[in-house]
Amino acid sequence: MLKEIKKQQYDRAIAYLESQYDPVTLLYSQHKNHLMQEIKSVAPDVNILESWLDYMLDCFIHRSPHLNKKERTVEGWQKIFPRYPVDREGFAVSFAIEDSDTYCRMLDDYGVVVVRVFDKQECERSIAAMFEEINNTPAPYRKMNVSPDNPISWEKCNWPSRSKFLLSRPAFHFQAFKNRTSETVYRVFCHIWKEERLRVTIDNWGIMRGTKDLLMKNGVEDRPQWRKNVKPHWDYNPWLFHSEMQKGRQPGYQAIIAFSDQTSQTGCHLTLPGCTQFLELWCRENEIPKDLLTKRRSHRPVANDPVRDYMQEIPIRQGDMIIWSWGQLHGNTMNFASQMRLLQYIRMFPASEVDTSYEEYDRYACRRILRQYQSEYAFDFSRFSLQEKRLLGVEDY
């Protein structure tokens, strides 16, 4: 009941602020002070801060019909969005874990970076674990177990979920937890965050089926209906991302680990190199949707946004981890090969002992997922070290 009352008051606060919005009078601090007093009177049960008012006013500016949108040439856009370097074989340049200064600098410059974290054996164990878990998960219409080497088994009826992602829950296999708590992965995120007290998400396996030249029951066939991709988007409200960065707070990062080579043919990561560097200007030149404002959620650019033309495919090798800032516009490309694209989603962020907000708002935060599924699974972490338990939120720092 109280939650609903607070929501109603919050909506009234936004409506009142919008009705009083005037970019000229708001230049005067006394008018802002008056606004704060009035807002608190219409939302007495909501903790309204001055920083919230500043952000909301900034949002209203971005919703103005008189945005200062600059026209740019192709050459101008190309300078803003430099290409992430690739090697002679067409794969994104990757870095050893020891080369932290370089990959942290690359992440700052490009908004994305690739680091080598797993060897072939670790990837093969992960693939075996992935399909063991898939086949042990109930699927009401399953006719056979799914195998990465048998396209006949890839039909929709054999998967736990009929969604385009094929899976219905986070990865709970022992190997998935070992991957999340890998010392190598942990060290990379320690360097990026400049913090050792971290938590890891309990996120999903990732699978894209092969779609071309598949050996099926009636011979070689294509499955174009299996070609799925994630459209360009930001993981995090870009206006909120920019606002938090201005205040010195890093909203976060996302990462995937490739268990098989990911090429233009199998489908791969798609990104806008340098997006985080350009985001402040982009936010000033684009109108924030009225239903977004302070919400921590993903956002897609409009179809005719010119920045979409400068996105770059990022092919990576087996065992590579690609990390990108939540300020990066990104997506992925479709699979036009006969092989699967296989991966695991992983990210780390400062533990609640450092900053409570990361765990509070992340939907895949370890403690949240463990609570959510505790009635279905008997999680046993007896074989995990103290540091691994801390990463998973089972032990405190």
N, C-alpha and C positions, 0 to 999 in steps of 0.2 A: 504493500500500500504506500509506504513512504517513498519507495523508488518511483512509483507512478506520479506521486505528488511532485517530487523533485523534477521529473521529466516535464510535467506541465509547467512548472515554474521556469524551468530553463527555456522552454519554447516561448513563454511570455517575455522573458528577458531579451531573447533575440528579436522578437517582434517589436518590443519597445525600442530597442537600440536602432533597429532599421527605420522606425518611424521618425526618430530624432536625428538621423544621420545627416550631417552637413559638413562637407570637407573644409569649409572656410572657418566656421565657428570652432571646429575641433582643433584648430591651431592654438587655441587658448586653453591653458591648463585648467582654469576655473570651470569651463564648460565640461571638460572631461570629468572633473571632480563631481560636478552636479549629476552627470550621467551615472557615475558609479553609485551615488547615493540612491538615485531613483531605481536603478537596476536591482540593488540589494533589497529595496522595498517590495518589488514585485516578485523577487525570488529569495525570500528570507531563509529557506532551508538549503540553498545551494551555495557552495563555497566559491563565490565569484572573486577572482583576483584581478588586479590591474593589468597583469600580463595577458589575461584572457581578453580584456577590453581592447588592448593594443592590437592583438591578433585579429579580433573581429573587425575592427576598423580597417585594418590592412586588407582583410577579405572584401569588405565593401568597396574599397578602392579598386580592387581587381575585377569587381563586377561592374564597374563603370563602363558605359558605352564608349567612352573616349580614351581607350587604352592606347598607349604610345607604342604601337606595333611598327617595328622597323623593317623596311624592305631590304633584303639582302640578295646578293648575286650568288650563283653556284660557287664561285671561288670563295666568297665570304663565308658561306656555310661550311665549306670544306676546311677552312682554317679553324672554325669553331669546333668541329668534330673530327680530330685527327684519327687515322686508322691505327687500331691496335696492331702491333707488329706480328707477323707470321713467319715461320721458318720455311726452308726450301721445299718441304713436303706439304706445305699448306696448312699446318697446324699452328694454333696460337703459341707464341713464345711463352714457355713456362719457366719457373724458377725453382731452385732447390730451397728447402726449408731454411738452410743456413743463410741464404741471401735476403734476409729480412729487410734491410735498408732499401734494397732495390724494389722488392715487390710491394712494400708499403708506399714507396714513392709512386710506383705505377698505379696503384689503387687510387691514390690522391689525384693523379693526372687524368687517368682514363675512366675512373669510376668502376673499374673491373680489372681483375688480374688472375693469372693462372699459376698455381703452385703444384709441384709434384709431391703427392702424399702417400700413395699406395703402390706396392709392387704387384706383379702379375698374380702371384699366389693369393694375396689378400683380395684381389678383385674376383678371382675364381671362387674363393670361399664365399664371398658376398653374393655372387650369382646363384650358387647352389643354395644358400640360405634363403634368398629371395623366393625361389620357386618351391622350396620346401614349405615355406610359410604360406605361399599362395595356395598350394594344393592341400594344405591342412586347414584352410579357411573354408567354411561351408559355402557351397555354390549350389543353389536348388536345382539348376538345370544342367549340371556338369555331366558330360559324357565320357571325358577322359582327363587325365592330369595334363596340366600345361607344361610344355618343355620348350626352352628357348631354341632348340634345334629341330623342332617339328612344327612347321606352319599349320598342319592340319589341326593341331591342338589349340591354335590361337583363336578359334571361333568364339564369339561372344558368350555362348552358353557355358563355357568352361571357366569363366572368370568370376571372382567373388562379387564384382560390381558390374552393372551394365552401363555405368557412366563412361565418359571418354577416357578417364584416368584408370579404369579397370579394377581399382582397389577401393576398399570401403573403410579403411582405418589406417592408423600409423603402423610402421614396421616394428614388430615386437620380438622378432627373432633374436636370440642371444648374439648372433653376429652383428645384427643391426646396432645393438647397444655397444658392442665392442668397437664398431666403426665410429660411433658418436663420441666415445671416450678415448679414441686413439690419441696417444701422446703426440704424434706428428701433427694431427689436425689441431689439437689443443695448443701446441706451440705456435702455430701459424696465427691463430686467433689472439693469443697472448700478445704477439708482436703488433697485430693490427689495432687491438684495443688499448695496448700499453697497460694491461691489467692482467693479473694472474687469477683473480677470484672471478671465475666465469661459470655460467650455466649453459647447458646444451639443450636444444629442442629435441622433442621426440616426434619426428616428422615422418614422411612417407618414403617408400620406394618409388622410383619413377620408371615407367615403361612406355615405350612407343613401339608398336608392332611394325615389322617389315611389311611392305605393301606391294613389292614388285618381284616378278619372276619367282613366285612361291610354288614349291612342289606340293600340290594338293592331290586329293583322291583321283581327280579326273585329268591330271597332268599339270603343267605349269600354268599358273594363273596370276593375275594381279588382283589386289583388293584396295581400290582407290577409296572406298568408304572407310577404311581404317586410317586414312591420312588425317591426323588431327594436329593442331598446333595451338599454342597460346598466343593470342594477339598482343601487340605492343602495349605495355602498361607499366605503371609504377606500382611497386608493392605497397607504397605508403603515400598518402596524400601529399603531393609535391609542394603545395603552399605551406602545409604544416611542417614538412621536412625543412624547407628553407627557413621558416620562422624559428624552429628549434636549433638549427645550425647557427643562426645569428646569435642565439643565446648561449652558444658554446656547448650544446648537447648533441651528440651523434645519435640519430634515431636507430641505426642498425645496419646490418649486412645480411645477405643470404648467400648460400653456397650449395653447390652440388658436386658430388664425386662421381666421376665416370668409371663404370665397371667394364666398358668396352669403348673402342675408338668411336668418337662422335664426329662425323664429317657432314659436308653439305648434303650427301646422299642419305645418310641415316637420320638426318635431322640433328640440329645442334643449337646451342645458345645463340641468341640474337640480341645485340645491344647497340646503344648509341654512345660510342666512345666520347668521353669528355662531357657527358650530359650533366654530371654533378657540378662541373665548373660553370656551365651555362644556365643552370636552373634558376638562379636569382633573376636573370633577365627574362627567362621564359615565363616565370610567375608574374612578372610585372607586365608582360605583353599579352597575357591570356586571362580570360574571365573565369573566376572560380565558380563552379556550380553552386546554386543555393542550397542543395541538399548535401553538400560535402562539408564546407566550412571547417569546423574543428574535428571532424571525424577521422579516426586513424584507420583508413581503409585504402584499397587500391584505386587507381584512377587511370582511365585510358584517354589519350589525346584524341581530338577529333580526326576524322578520316583524312581531311585535307591539310592537316598540320604538316608544314614542309620538313620538319625535323625527321619525320618517318622515312624520308627518302635517303637519309644518311646513316641508317642503321647498318651494322656489320655482322656477318656471321662469324662465330668464334668456334671453329672446330678444335676439339681437344682430344688428347690421347688417353688410353686406358690408364687409370691411376691418377689422372690429373684432377685437381679440385679448382673449380672456377668460383671466385668470390666476387660479388658485386654489391655496391652500396644501394641502400633503399632509395637513394636519389637517382638511380639509373632507370631510364626507360629501357625496357627489355621485353623479350618474348622468346619463342623458339620457332624452328622451321619444321616442316613436315618430313616424314620419312618416305623416301622414294627408293629405298634399298630393299634387299631381301633379308637383312639382319635386323634384329631388335636394337633399339637404343635403351641401355640399362644404366640406372644411376640411383643415388640416394641423396635426398635433401637433408642438409645439415646447416645449422647456424649456432653461433654462441654469442652471448651477451653478458654484461656485468651482472654478477649475482645480486640478490636482494640485500646482502650485507654491504654492497657498494651503492646500489641505486634500486629502490623497490619497483620503479615504474616499468622496467623491462619485463620482469616476470608477471607483473600485474596485467599488462596489455597483450602479451604474446599468446596467441591461441594455441600454439604448440609448446608452450613453456612446460618443462619436464614435470614439475609438481602438479600442474593442472591436468596433464594427460594421465599421470599415474593415479590421481584421484578419480578421474572420469572413468577409467577402465578397471579399477581395483576389484569390482565385483565380478568381472569376467576373467581376469588373469591373476594368478598367484605369482607376482613378480619376485624373483629370487636374485638378490644381488650379493650373495655370500661369496661368490668367486671374483668380486670386483674389489679393486684396491680402494683405499681411503680417498685418493684423489678422484678416482672414477665415480665414487659415490657422491662426492661433493659436486662434481659436474652435473650429475643427475638429480641433485637436490635431495638425495636420501640422507646425506650428512651436511651439517653446516660448516662454513669456513671458520 
